[in-house]
Amino acid sequence: MTTPQDDSALDELLPMEVLEGRAREAWDWLLASLLNLDVAIQMGLVLAAFVPALIFGPRLRHVVEGLAGARIKTGLARRLLTAAISLATPLALVAVLAIIRIVLGAIDQPFALIDAAMSLMTAWLVIRAVTLIIRSRFWSKVAFYVAWPVAALDVFGLLDDVVMQLQALAIPLGETEDGEPVDLSLFDVLRTLIYFGVLFWLASLAGRTVNAQLQRADEISPALRALIAKILGFALPIIALLIALQLTGFNLATLAIFSGAVGIGVGLGLQKTVANFAAGFTLLADKSIKPGDALEVDGQFGWVTGMESRYVSLRTRDGTEHLIPNEHFIANGVINWSKSDKVVRQHAPFGVSYDTLDLERVQAIAIEAAKTVPRVVSDKEPVCNLMDFGDSSVNFDLRFWISDPENGLANVRSDVNVAVWKAFHEHGVEFPYPQIDIHVRDMPAGMKKPGATKAD
């Protein structure tokens, strides 16, 4: 006969006695720390502090706006003023809590919960002010969801324990020259991301400031401005990342471990991206394409409105924006109508009837018609050449020069064609209609050939 065992498998998986002990400890802590008269008084005072804050906050907002609103119009000072006006009620709440803390300290009453509430509100005010000044939804959310939990953990004294747990979650990366192990902990990753986020925002702000100064510098060419902007856009984030790694204490020599994987990734997945990036630097360095140029790419005419790290933005006369990879210009070429000389030649082909005898007169009329178009340059004489004898017309090619291809090509050809049409009608020059000669060899039974007589 077997005797029942005292411990079952369920007891091994879930130690009920231990769990009950932890629950009793938590309850005792709750009763001792929260459910007592001092804590209840402080919680009541925190809730009561909202009443004067809601009363005096709007008044404080009107006072600040009235004193400084008319004097400060733009710039960083205006952003700070706008943040202060928006946070008038929370500022009033912090002020009321500070007065309550002073009073409780003066009468020797506990004020730990008041301190915690003030710390949380102060952290929230700082974070909110920063988000209002930054004016970026992404970085505002990053600042709120990162800084606020850290402040809350610090207020309740849990930040050190959380940091220790994050430092314990680490992966080995190797050893230093002295034989010391190098680990990468989750805390290092989070800290690096925070440093990089702040430094990246500062780098972006510096890049925008430099770009704004470059745009106002008329002595710098558009191509050089675009090149400097692209170099800054590439170098500043890398510098921010390296500084973030150094602030974290990360040994940059250990990055050599990942060089092989990065090389394979670049060779396989990022080949086109790297090629477009390098092609963008090449286009700017040799000044073959620059912002404002009039280009013709694969039969599409447009103007360069921007040169980014991966593509060139080409805006057509239809208002559409074509994003063409930088590598396309290197591999396939492009027609740049305004690279070295904006004076370019255009063609306006036309034909006249075979009944026209004085072809030299036709050429002279066409040349004079082209000269009447305002966009046709006057210092280069238009030329009208007889090209061939077509099926229905004698074909000419009117060639003329313009100095502003960026204003369009099809529209100026249309203006020249309209001028030629009017001039030919004024001088009686006939435009031909398509003519086809049909020779009928055999007629069906019962039908006569055109022009045949009864005798035939």
KEKOL-925140 format. One record per residue: x, y, z of N, C-alpha, C in turn. Coordinates in pm, whole numbers, padded with zeros to 5 digits, always signed. Each point is the difference from the previous one (the first is absolute). Example, Ala and Ser with C-alpha at 12.3 -4.5 7.8 and 13.67 -1.06 7.14 Angstrom:
BEGIN
+01319-00569+00780-00089+00119+00000+00090+00120+00000;-00035+00105-00072+00082+00119+00006-00077+00109+00073;
This chain:
BEGIN
+00085-00120+00000-00085+00120+00000+00089+00125+00000;-00031+00093-00094+00081+00122-00013-00059+00112+00081;+00086+00080+00053-00044+00117+00078+00001+00123-00088;-00094+00092+00015-00003+00120-00083+00119+00092+00028;+00049+00061-00106+00114+00090+00016-00048+00136+00052;+00086+00060+00082-00037+00130+00057+00002+00111-00104;+00094-00004-00095+00015+00106-00100-00042-00053-00136;-00085+00070-00067-00044-00036-00134+00079+00078-00104;-00018-00039-00125+00068+00072-00109-00047+00144-00010;-00127+00025+00034-00051+00137-00004+00068+00087+00103;+00028-00058+00119+00069+00076+00104+00143+00035-00041;+00062-00091-00080+00136+00031-00045-00001+00115-00100;-00101+00000-00091-00005+00107-00100-00046+00133+00061;-00102-00007+00087-00053+00121+00063+00012-00012+00151;+00106+00045+00060+00015-00008+00147-00100+00092+00067;-00111-00057+00043-00110+00079+00054+00039+00073+00128;+00081-00066+00082+00039+00065+00126+00081+00126-00025;+00090-00009-00099+00082+00118-00032-00087+00112-00055;-00094-00037-00090-00087+00102-00058-00088+00065+00106;-00051-00081+00093-00082+00057+00106+00082+00094+00089;+00126-00036+00025+00086+00087+00079+00026+00133-00068;+00026-00006-00133+00022+00125-00074-00127+00086+00000;-00116-00064-00016-00125+00076+00000-00023+00068+00134;+00028-00072+00111-00017+00061+00133+00095+00118+00019;+00125-00016-00050+00096+00110+00012-00048+00123-00078;-00052-00023-00122-00050+00112-00080-00118+00069+00068;-00088-00079+00060-00115+00058+00069+00043+00080+00122;+00094-00057+00075+00049+00073+00117+00066+00131-00040;+00076-00003-00111+00063+00125-00048-00105+00101-00043;-00107-00051-00065-00107+00090-00043-00068+00066+00119;-00024-00080+00103-00065+00055+00119+00090+00099+00072;+00130-00033+00007+00092+00085+00076+00037+00127-00076;+00010-00009-00132+00053+00112-00078-00109+00088-00058;-00111-00056-00042-00099+00078-00072-00127+00024+00081;-00050-00107+00059-00128+00013+00071+00020+00046+00143;+00048+00124+00013+00011+00060+00133-00041+00146-00009;-00013+00062+00115-00054+00136+00006+00090+00101-00069;+00133-00011+00018+00092+00097-00062-00011-00003-00153;-00001-00122-00054-00009-00011-00147-00134+00052-00049;-00108-00031+00075-00132+00047-00041-00005+00153+00000;+00061+00063+00101+00002+00146+00004+00077+00057-00119;+00115-00060-00031+00080+00051-00111-00072-00019-00134;-00067-00115-00017-00075-00020-00125-00114+00100-00010;-00065+00028+00112-00105+00101-00003+00053+00138-00033;+00118+00035+00053+00060+00129-00032+00041+00010-00147;+00048-00112-00057+00037+00000-00143-00124+00024-00085;-00110-00067+00034-00123+00021-00076-00054+00141+00021;+00011+00050+00123-00049+00136+00027+00084+00105-00071;+00126-00031-00031+00087+00099-00067-00048+00031-00140;-00079-00090-00059-00050+00027-00136-00098+00116-00002;-00070+00024+00108-00101+00106+00001+00062+00138-00020;+00096+00043+00085+00062+00132-00026+00078+00003-00131;+00058-00116-00042+00074-00001-00127-00094+00028-00116;-00117-00058+00000-00096+00024-00107-00056+00141+00004;+00001+00061+00117-00051+00137+00011+00104+00102-00044;+00123-00015+00050+00103+00100-00028+00079-00029-00129;-00004-00124-00052+00074-00032-00122-00041+00083-00119;-00130+00007-00035-00041+00086-00113+00034+00147+00021;-00012+00048+00124+00036+00140+00026+00149+00024-00024;+00081-00098+00045+00144+00012-00024+00031+00000-00149;-00075-00078-00076+00020-00005-00145-00029+00136-00063;-00109+00063+00040-00035+00130-00056+00102+00107+00040;+00050-00008+00123+00098+00099+00045+00129-00011-00082;+00052-00124-00017+00125-00020-00075-00018+00041-00145;-00113-00039-00059-00023+00035-00140-00014+00150-00018;-00062+00067+00096-00015+00144-00012+00131+00075+00018;+00088-00048+00086+00126+00069+00025+00103-00022-00110;+00010-00124-00050+00108-00032-00094-00049-00036-00140;-00130-00019-00019-00049-00043-00131+00027+00100-00110;-00017+00129+00029+00020+00102-00102+00147+00028-00027;+00089-00031+00096+00142+00031-00017+00075-00110-00074;-00038-00123+00023+00072-00114-00060-00087-00057-00111;+00049+00010-00123-00080-00042-00116+00047-00131-00059;+00130-00016-00019+00052-00117-00070+00121-00055+00072;+00052-00111-00054+00124-00057+00049-00019-00095+00117;+00113-00039+00059+00000-00093+00113-00070+00059+00121;+00016+00131+00020-00066+00064+00114-00152-00013-00012;-00052+00009-00121-00144-00014-00020-00045-00143+00031;+00082-00097-00037-00034-00138+00033-00003-00021+00151;+00098+00056+00070+00002-00013+00146-00121+00067+00062;-00036+00118-00054-00117+00069+00053-00128-00080-00026;-00011-00058-00120-00118-00083-00031-00008-00121+00092;+00115-00062+00029+00001-00114+00092-00041+00042+00140;+00048+00117+00046-00036+00048+00134-00149+00030+00009;-00055+00059-00107-00143+00031+00001-00083-00128+00001;+00042-00100-00077-00074-00126-00006+00006-00076+00132;+00108+00018+00074+00020-00076+00124-00027+00085+00125;-00081+00103-00015-00026+00088+00114-00071-00073+00113;-00102-00081-00032-00073-00073+00105+00087-00105+00069;+00075-00085-00072+00091-00091+00071+00104+00071+00084;+00050+00118-00048+00095+00076+00081-00065+00047+00130;-00125+00043-00010-00071+00042+00121-00019-00117+00096;-00024-00121-00054-00014-00118+00084+00129-00030+00075;+00114+00008-00069+00128-00024+00066+00025+00105+00108;-00037+00124-00027+00018+00106+00100-00085-00027+00124;-00124-00045-00020-00087-00030+00115+00056-00118+00079;+00049-00103-00069+00060-00115+00069+00124+00043+00079;+00078+00092-00056+00119+00049+00072-00040+00073+00128;-00108+00079-00007-00046+00069+00120-00047-00101+00105;-00074-00104-00044-00046-00103+00092+00117-00071+00066;+00104-00028-00077+00118-00069+00056+00067+00087+00105;+00012+00129-00029+00063+00090+00097-00082+00003+00130;-00130+00005-00013-00086+00004+00120+00013-00128+00081;-00004-00118-00070+00012-00127+00072+00137-00012+00067;+00104+00047-00066+00132-00004+00062+00009+00090+00122;-00069+00114-00005+00005+00093+00113-00069-00055+00124;-00103-00084-00018-00073-00056+00115+00041-00143+00029;+00113-00044-00058+00058-00132+00027-00096-00114-00038;-00060+00012-00116-00087-00106-00051+00068-00066-00121;-00024-00130-00021+00063-00068-00115-00050+00058-00132;+00091+00008-00096-00036+00056-00131+00064-00080-00113;+00025-00130+00020+00065-00082-00102-00085-00009-00127;-00132-00019+00018-00088-00011-00117-00008+00134-00075;+00003+00111+00075+00001+00132-00066+00127+00015-00083;+00115-00043+00054+00125+00005-00075-00009-00083-00127;-00058-00121+00010-00012-00086-00118-00089+00066-00106;-00111+00060+00044-00089+00067-00095+00070+00119-00066;+00076+00077+00078+00073+00114-00057+00105-00047-00100;+00071-00108+00034+00103-00051-00092-00061-00047-00131;-00112-00072+00009-00066-00047-00122-00052+00116-00084;-00061+00099+00065-00050+00115-00074+00114+00081-00061;+00109+00016+00074+00115+00073-00055+00058-00071-00121;+00014-00133+00009+00049-00077-00113-00094+00014-00119;-00131-00007+00027-00096+00015-00110+00008+00139-00063;+00017+00103+00084+00011+00135-00054+00122+00016-00090;+00113-00053+00045+00122+00010-00081-00016-00073-00132;-00055-00121+00008-00017-00078-00123-00098+00069-00094;-00110+00049+00055-00099+00067-00083+00056+00127-00062;+00077+00076+00076+00061+00122-00054+00096-00033-00114;+00079-00106+00018+00093-00041-00106-00075-00040-00125;-00109-00075+00015-00077-00043-00117-00064+00119-00072;-00042+00101+00075-00058+00118-00063+00105+00081-00075;+00123+00000+00050+00106+00076-00065+00053-00073-00123;+00009-00134+00008+00057-00078-00111-00088+00010-00123;-00132-00007+00015-00095+00005-00112+00016-00118-00094;+00033-00114+00051+00009-00122-00080-00081-00108+00071;-00099-00056-00068-00086-00098+00065+00079-00125+00040;+00094-00041-00087+00077-00120+00030+00086+00019+00124;+00081+00108+00000+00090+00022+00114-00078+00038+00125;-00116+00061-00016-00083+00029+00117-00046-00130+00066;-00042-00095-00082-00044-00129+00057+00118-00074+00063;+00117+00008-00065+00118-00065+00059+00034+00060+00136;-00002+00133+00008+00032+00067+00127-00101-00037+00107;-00128-00009-00037-00102-00031+00100+00008-00144+00048;+00009-00094-00094-00005-00141+00038+00133-00052+00058;+00105+00079-00011+00128-00040+00059+00025+00074+00132;-00010+00131-00004+00033+00079+00119-00102-00016+00111;-00127-00009-00031-00102-00010+00104+00011-00129+00081;+00014-00119-00063+00019-00121+00082+00126+00005+00085;+00108+00057-00055+00123+00010+00080-00022+00090+00121;-00069+00112-00019-00027+00089+00113-00089-00069+00104;-00103-00074-00047-00089-00068+00095+00075-00106+00080;+00088-00078-00067+00079-00100+00072+00093+00065+00101;+00057+00114-00036+00092+00069+00091-00075+00055+00121;-00122+00050-00020-00078+00054+00111-00031-00107+00103;-00036-00120-00046-00038-00107+00091+00119-00087+00044;+00122+00041-00037+00118-00071+00046+00024-00134-00065;-00055-00022-00119+00015-00129-00069+00098+00007-00116;+00055+00118-00027+00084+00015-00119+00128-00083+00011;+00064-00002+00118+00125-00075+00016-00022-00149-00020;-00111-00054+00052-00028-00142-00017-00024-00034-00147;-00072+00086-00070-00026-00024-00143+00129+00005-00079;+00088+00096+00032+00128+00011-00070+00085-00125+00023;+00001-00052+00123+00077-00121+00028-00053-00119-00080;-00132-00010-00013-00058-00110-00078+00035+00015-00149;-00004+00121-00051+00035+00023-00140+00148-00029-00025;+00087+00033+00095+00142-00029-00015+00028-00149+00007;-00084-00073+00070+00020-00146+00010-00033-00070-00130;-00088+00059-00083-00036-00059-00128+00104+00045-00103;+00105-00078-00017+00112+00038-00087+00044-00119-00083;+00059+00031-00114+00057-00102-00088+00150+00029-00014;+00084-00103+00001+00146+00024-00013+00036+00034-00144;+00090+00097-00015+00047+00041-00133+00145-00039-00025;+00073-00034+00103+00140-00035-00017+00081+00047+00118;+00127+00022-00026+00091+00044+00105+00086+00115-00052;+00045+00082+00093+00090+00109-00034+00143-00053-00012;+00093+00090-00034+00140-00041-00011+00055-00045+00134;-00057+00049+00109+00045-00041+00134-00068-00127+00048;-00085-00058-00082-00068-00123+00040-00127+00021+00077;-00047+00126+00011-00124+00024+00073-00118-00025-00092;-00105-00065+00053-00116-00029-00084-00076+00127-00035;-00055+00001-00119-00081+00112-00048-00141-00051-00021;-00096+00058+00071-00140-00040-00009-00084+00116-00051;-00109-00036-00062-00098+00099-00045-00131-00029+00072;-00034+00087+00094-00121-00021+00080-00117+00076-00061;-00119-00038+00046-00119+00070-00046+00000+00145+00047;+00058+00024+00116+00011+00137+00050+00089+00084-00091;+00111-00059-00048+00088+00072-00093-00074+00034-00130;-00080-00094-00049-00075+00024-00123-00099+00115+00019;-00076-00004+00108-00099+00106+00025+00068+00135+00021;+00110-00001+00074+00071+00126+00024+00057+00056-00130;+00053-00088-00086+00053+00045-00128-00110+00058-00087;-00117-00064-00001-00111+00052-00079-00044+00137+00050;-00001+00018+00132-00039+00131+00054+00103+00106-00038;+00128-00031+00019+00104+00095-00039-00006+00031-00149;-00018-00105-00079-00003+00020-00145-00121+00083-00041;-00116-00023+00065-00118+00079-00032+00022+00148+00026;+00058+00032+00116+00025+00141+00032+00103+00060-00095;+00109-00073-00023+00106+00052-00088-00048+00008-00145;-00083-00095-00043-00052+00004-00136-00090+00121-00019;-00081+00031+00101-00084+00119-00010+00086+00126-00007;+00104+00007+00083+00090+00115-00006+00071+00008-00134;+00041-00117-00055+00066+00000-00131-00095+00045-00109;-00126-00043+00007-00099+00043-00100-00023+00150+00010;-00008+00051+00123-00018+00143+00019+00119+00078-00056;+00121-00051+00025+00119+00067-00054+00002-00007-00153;-00040-00116-00056-00003-00012-00146-00100+00095-00063;-00119+00012+00061-00099+00094-00055+00049+00145+00011;+00069+00031+00107+00052+00136+00016+00104+00031-00107;+00091-00094-00022+00103+00020-00103-00062+00010-00138;-00098-00086-00029-00066+00005-00131-00072+00133-00022;-00062+00051+00106-00066+00129-00013+00100+00112-00029;+00116-00005+00064+00103+00099-00029+00053-00015-00142;+00013-00125-00048+00049-00023-00136-00098+00052-00103;-00130-00015+00026-00099+00048-00095+00004+00151-00016;+00043+00069+00106+00009+00147-00007+00133+00048-00056;+00094-00092-00024+00131+00038-00054-00004-00004-00152;-00015+00116-00062-00013+00006-00146+00131-00035-00072;+00115+00018+00069+00127-00027-00067+00030-00149-00013;-00079-00086+00066+00020-00145-00009-00096-00054-00105;+00052-00082-00091-00081-00056-00107-00101-00100+00055;-00112-00022-00071-00099-00099+00046+00058-00140+00014;+00091-00039-00090+00059-00133+00008+00086-00015+00126;+00076+00104+00033+00083-00008+00120-00086-00001+00126;-00111+00077-00001-00090-00002+00115-00060-00139+00019;-00041-00062-00111-00057-00135+00011+00104-00100+00046;+00124+00014-00045+00106-00091+00041+00030+00013+00149;+00010+00125+00048+00025+00020+00143-00115-00055+00084;-00123+00022-00046-00116-00053+00074+00002-00151+00005;+00039-00064-00112+00003-00146-00002+00111-00054+00090;+00116+00066+00000+00109-00043+00087-00040+00013+00147;-00064+00111+00034-00045+00018+00139-00105-00104+00037;-00093-00027-00092-00102-00100+00029+00056-00139+00018;+00116-00028-00060+00063-00131+00014+00093-00005+00121;+00074+00108+00024+00103-00004+00104-00055+00025+00140;-00096+00092+00013-00047+00036+00134-00065-00117+00074;-00089-00081-00063-00053-00116+00075+00108-00099+00043;+00102-00021-00085+00108-00092+00037+00078+00055+00119;+00030+00131-00003+00069+00061+00113-00083-00011+00127;-00131+00022-00013-00089-00012+00117+00003-00142+00056;+00000-00101-00087+00004-00139+00047+00132-00032+00068;+00111+00046-00057+00131-00027+00061+00013+00067+00136;-00051+00124+00011+00006+00068+00129-00088-00072+00102;-00117-00048-00045-00088-00074+00091+00067-00127+00050;+00070-00070-00090+00070-00121+00042+00113+00032+00098;+00070+00109-00023+00108+00040+00092-00057+00040+00136;-00112+00072+00001-00061+00037+00127-00046-00122+00079;-00042-00102-00071-00043-00123+00065+00118-00078+00055;+00120+00025-00053+00116-00078+00039+00021-00122-00085;-00062-00002-00117+00011-00116-00087+00134+00003-00071;+00068-00115-00003+00130-00010-00065-00022-00015-00150;+00042+00101-00076-00023-00002-00144+00078-00110-00069;+00105-00049+00063+00078-00107-00063-00081-00128-00016;-00099-00019+00085-00083-00121-00010-00092+00004-00121;-00014+00118-00064-00082+00005-00120+00057-00083-00113;+00128-00034+00008+00061-00083-00105-00066-00138-00007;-00065-00042+00109-00066-00130+00000-00112-00002-00102;-00067+00115-00015-00114+00005-00089+00035+00044-00142;+00127+00023-00029+00037+00051-00132-00033-00098-00111;+00021-00129+00025-00031-00099-00102-00147-00004-00033;-00085+00001+00103-00144-00003-00024-00047+00127-00071;+00057+00114+00040-00038+00125-00066+00043-00002-00147;+00119-00054-00028+00045-00008-00139-00091-00086-00085;-00043-00113+00054-00091-00086-00075-00134+00070-00022;-00048+00070+00104-00127+00071-00014+00006+00108-00105;+00111+00074-00003+00016+00105-00101+00010-00061-00138;+00076-00111-00010+00018-00062-00131-00126-00058-00058;-00088-00051+00084-00121-00067-00048-00122+00092+00004;-00033+00049+00117-00126+00073+00014+00009+00149-00027;+00116+00061+00022+00010+00145-00011+00083+00045-00120;+00018-00089-00096+00085+00035-00114-00056+00119-00077;-00130-00004-00033-00060+00110-00075-00001+00129+00080;-00028-00012+00130-00003+00120+00084+00135+00068+00006;+00104-00080+00020+00136+00056+00006+00039+00058-00135;-00039-00069-00109+00033+00051-00133-00069+00134-00027;-00126+00012+00039-00069+00128-00018+00060+00109+00087;+00040-00037+00121+00061+00099+00088+00132+00051-00058;+00084-00093-00048+00128+00040-00059-00022+00079-00128;-00100-00040-00080-00028+00073-00124-00045+00143+00030;-00073+00019+00111-00042+00136+00037+00118+00090+00028;+00101-00051+00071+00121+00078+00024+00073+00029-00131;+00003-00097-00090+00068+00019-00129-00067+00109-00081;-00133-00002-00007-00071+00101-00077+00025+00140+00054;+00006+00013+00132+00022+00132+00059+00146+00043-00012;+00091-00096+00011+00143+00035-00005+00041+00047-00139;-00048-00069-00106+00039+00042-00135-00094+00105-00059;-00103+00040+00076-00091+00108-00039-00071-00028-00132;-00018-00128-00031-00072-00034-00122-00148+00029+00012;-00054-00010+00121-00141+00033+00027-00004+00082+00127;-00082+00103+00001-00015+00084+00119-00145+00047+00009;-00043+00039+00117-00138+00049+00014-00028+00117-00094;-00115-00006-00067-00038+00104-00094+00027-00035-00144;+00078-00106-00028+00030-00037-00137-00124-00053-00071;-00005+00025-00132-00106-00054-00085+00051-00128-00064;-00064-00114+00032+00046-00130-00044-00105-00068-00087;+00048-00091-00083-00087-00089-00076+00047-00142+00027;-00083-00076+00071+00034-00136+00041-00101-00096-00059;+00047-00090-00084-00087-00099-00064-00120+00066-00068;+00026+00112-00071-00106+00070-00071-00087+00088+00086;+00027+00008+00131-00078+00083+00092+00078+00125+00035;-00062+00117-00024+00067+00128+00025-00045+00054+00135;+00095+00056+00076-00035+00059+00129+00117+00074+00060;-00020+00048+00123+00100+00080+00070+00039-00069+00130;+00127+00009+00033+00050-00060+00124-00041+00089+00116;-00084-00055+00088-00046+00076+00116+00072-00042+00129;+00070-00113-00002+00071-00044+00119+00089-00119-00030;+00109-00010+00073+00093-00112-00015+00022-00062+00137;-00061-00117+00021+00008-00068+00128+00107-00108-00004;+00012-00072+00110+00106-00101+00010-00021-00116-00096;-00126-00032-00033-00027-00114-00088-00053+00038-00137;-00058+00117-00015-00070+00031-00124+00009+00148-00031;-00035+00030-00126-00013+00137-00046-00148+00026-00026;-00050+00110+00050-00140+00035-00016-00014+00086-00126;-00079-00049-00097-00019+00068-00127-00147+00038-00012;-00027+00128-00013-00138+00048-00010-00030+00037-00145;-00106-00061-00056-00037+00024-00138-00096+00119-00009;-00032+00038-00126-00093+00111-00021-00142-00040+00038;-00025-00130+00012-00133-00045+00044-00017+00013+00151;+00107+00034+00071-00007+00012+00144+00031-00129+00074;+00033-00107-00073+00033-00127+00065+00147-00001+00041;+00027-00072+00109+00135-00007+00054+00054-00140-00026;+00107-00010-00080+00064-00127-00031+00123-00016+00089;+00006-00111+00074+00115-00031+00085+00086-00102-00073;+00110+00047-00057+00086-00083-00084+00124-00038+00079;+00032-00131+00012+00120-00041+00075+00126+00064-00057;+00093+00033+00088+00124+00064-00044+00079-00087-00097;-00005-00131+00022+00076-00090-00086-00048+00005-00144;-00127+00035-00023-00054+00005-00136+00074+00103-00084;+00039+00111+00060+00070+00104-00075+00141-00045-00038;+00063-00080+00087+00135-00048-00029-00003-00109-00106;-00097-00091+00011-00003-00115-00089-00061+00032-00136;-00104+00082-00005-00075+00021-00125+00021+00137-00062;+00055+00093+00075+00021+00133-00055-00127+00082+00003;+00013+00127-00033-00111+00094+00007+00033+00119-00090;-00103+00064-00053+00018+00123-00077-00019+00117+00094;+00106+00077+00020-00004+00118+00086-00003+00122-00091;-00116+00061-00009-00018+00113-00090+00065+00128+00053;+00045+00002+00121+00050+00124+00058+00130-00020+00077;+00082-00097-00039+00122-00028+00076+00104+00110-00018;+00049+00018-00123+00105+00099-00023-00051+00124-00070;-00093-00018-00094-00052+00113-00076-00149-00022-00019;-00079+00096+00044-00145-00014-00010-00054+00030-00139;+00084+00051-00088-00045+00028-00137+00000-00131-00078;-00119-00049-00034-00014-00128-00069-00084+00019-00125;+00016-00093-00095-00071+00007-00127-00120-00093+00001;-00108+00048-00058-00121-00078-00011-00040-00014-00147;-00087-00097-00027-00042-00031-00137-00151+00012-00011;-00045+00054-00114-00143+00008-00030-00020-00046-00146;-00015-00130-00022-00016-00050-00137-00140+00034-00056;-00006+00022-00133-00128+00026-00067+00014-00040-00147;-00110-00001-00070-00001-00033-00142-00091+00091-00079;+00032+00020-00129-00082+00082-00089-00039-00084-00121;-00098+00051-00073-00055-00072-00114+00102-00007-00113;-00014-00106-00083+00086-00011-00119-00032+00105-00104;-00114+00068+00015-00032+00108-00094+00077+00128+00030;+00071+00003+00111+00080+00117+00036+00128-00001-00081;+00023+00109-00074+00117+00006-00088+00118+00073+00066;-00026+00110+00070+00108+00081+00056+00033-00051+00141;+00088-00098+00009+00034-00058+00131+00087+00092+00082;+00082+00084-00068+00081+00097+00076-00089+00100+00074;-00112+00036-00063-00094+00092+00065-00063-00067+00122;-00028-00129-00010-00054-00073+00115+00099+00002+00116;+00127-00021-00029+00101+00002+00105+00010+00138+00066;-00005+00105-00081+00010+00135+00056-00121+00033+00087;-00119-00040-00044-00121+00027+00080+00008-00074+00135;+00045-00126-00002+00009-00079+00125+00102+00062+00096;+00112+00047-00052+00103+00060+00086-00053+00128+00064;-00068+00083-00078-00055+00125+00055-00109-00030+00104;-00077-00106-00023-00104-00037+00097+00063-00043+00132;+00109-00076-00005+00067-00044+00123+00055+00119+00078;+00045+00103-00070+00056+00116+00069-00104+00078+00079;-00127-00016-00035-00105+00074+00071-00033-00061+00137;+00046-00119+00027-00028-00065+00129+00094+00060+00106;-00049+00049+00110+00085+00071+00098+00113-00088+00057;-00022-00128+00019+00102-00083+00064+00111-00042-00095;-00014+00022-00127+00106-00031-00097+00107+00109+00009;+00126-00042+00024+00108+00098+00018+00027+00072-00131;+00038+00126+00013+00021+00083-00119+00143-00004-00051;+00095-00042+00084+00139+00002-00043+00041-00125-00076;-00090-00097-00012+00027-00120-00081-00111-00011-00105;+00039+00007-00126-00095+00002-00110-00067-00137-00016;-00133-00004-00005-00067-00127-00031+00038-00050-00140;-00008-00129-00018+00035-00064-00128-00115-00089-00041;-00034+00001-00131-00105-00086-00053+00060-00082-00115;+00009-00129+00020+00060-00090-00099-00106-00087-00064;+00018-00024-00132-00086-00096-00069+00057-00140+00028;-00081-00083+00060+00049-00129+00048-00020-00111-00103;-00123-00014-00052-00026-00108-00097-00133+00027-00070;-00025-00082-00100-00125+00005-00075-00085-00118+00047;-00102+00033+00075-00081-00105+00058-00107-00050-00094;-00086-00087+00052-00107-00057-00082-00102+00104-00042;-00028+00096+00090-00104+00098-00029+00049+00144+00010;+00126+00022+00039+00046+00137+00024+00149+00010-00019;+00043+00125-00018+00142+00033+00003+00032+00038+00145;+00089-00073+00063+00022+00010+00146+00118+00091+00032;-00025+00090+00095+00102+00092+00049+00021-00023+00151;+00113+00050+00048+00028-00003+00145+00045+00139+00041;-00084+00068+00079+00031+00134+00049+00074-00014+00133;+00123+00052+00005+00084-00012+00119+00024+00139+00059;-00025+00010+00131+00012+00127+00069+00060-00025+00138;+00043+00110+00065+00071-00010+00127-00080+00070+00111;+00006-00059+00120-00061+00060+00118+00103+00001+00112;-00020+00087+00100+00096+00014+00110-00061-00036+00136;-00123-00051-00001-00065-00033+00126-00070-00136-00008;+00075-00109-00018-00066-00131-00009-00074-00039+00127;+00037+00061+00113-00069-00034+00125-00146+00044-00003;-00037+00090-00095-00138+00044-00012-00083-00089-00092;+00060-00108-00048-00075-00094-00082+00044+00001-00145;-00014-00114-00066+00038-00015-00140-00121-00014-00092;-00097-00080+00043-00117-00021-00085-00077+00129-00022;-00005+00085+00102-00079+00123-00015+00064+00096-00100;+00134+00008-00004+00063+00091-00096-00010-00056-00142;+00006-00132-00016-00022-00058-00133-00142+00028-00047;-00095-00005+00092-00138+00032-00037-00012+00145-00045;+00067+00091+00071-00006+00141-00040+00059+00022-00140;+00109-00068-00030+00062+00014-00132-00091-00059-00108;-00060-00115+00027-00090-00060-00099-00121+00088-00028;-00053+00063+00106-00113+00091-00019+00042+00121-00085;+00120+00053+00026+00049+00114-00079+00019-00039-00146;+00053-00120-00025+00018-00046-00139-00135-00017-00068;-00097-00058+00071-00134-00019-00056-00061+00133-00044;+00008+00102+00087-00058+00131-00033+00074+00064-00117;+00134-00010+00001+00078+00062-00107-00029-00066-00135;-00012-00130-00004-00027-00070-00127-00138+00036-00054;-00100+00014+00087-00133+00037-00047-00002+00144-00049;+00080+00087+00062+00006+00138-00048+00064+00009-00137;+00098-00088-00029+00073+00007-00127-00049-00104-00099;-00106-00069+00028-00057-00093-00097+00078-00128-00020;+00080-00040+00098+00073-00126-00010-00093-00113+00045;-00013-00102-00082-00098-00107+00025+00064-00115+00078;-00070-00040+00105+00038-00123+00070-00064-00118-00072;+00072-00107-00017-00055-00112-00078-00092-00087+00084;-00088-00071-00070-00079-00106+00061+00059-00133-00045;-00014-00102+00080+00051-00131-00043-00069-00045-00130;+00079-00044-00097-00051-00043-00129+00042-00145-00026;-00095-00077-00053+00025-00140-00033-00053-00026-00141;+00085-00048-00086-00040-00038-00136-00034-00148-00004;-00123-00033-00045-00047-00138-00007-00012-00039-00147;+00069-00103-00040-00005-00052-00138-00083-00127-00001;-00115+00002-00072-00091-00114-00007+00033-00079-00125;+00040-00124+00017+00037-00083-00115-00121-00073-00056;-00083-00058+00078-00117-00076-00046-00122+00046+00077;-00108+00021-00076-00125+00041+00062-00094-00118+00011;-00082-00005+00102-00101-00107+00009-00098+00008-00115;-00063-00111-00030-00095-00007-00112-00114+00098+00022;-00037+00073-00102-00110+00095+00008+00041+00137+00044;+00125+00022+00034+00046+00131+00042+00096+00057-00102;-00002+00129-00014+00087+00067-00096+00114+00069+00074;+00111+00012-00069+00110+00076+00056-00035+00147+00005;+00049+00070+00099-00025+00144+00005+00057+00069-00123;-00079+00083-00064+00046+00074-00117-00023-00075-00131;-00052-00122+00006-00022-00076-00126-00126+00048-00070;-00006-00002-00136-00116+00042-00080-00079-00122-00043;-00119+00028-00058-00084-00108-00045+00065-00076-00116;+00076+00071-00077+00066-00067-00113+00102-00101+00048;+00061+00035+00116+00097-00096+00052-00067-00130+00042;
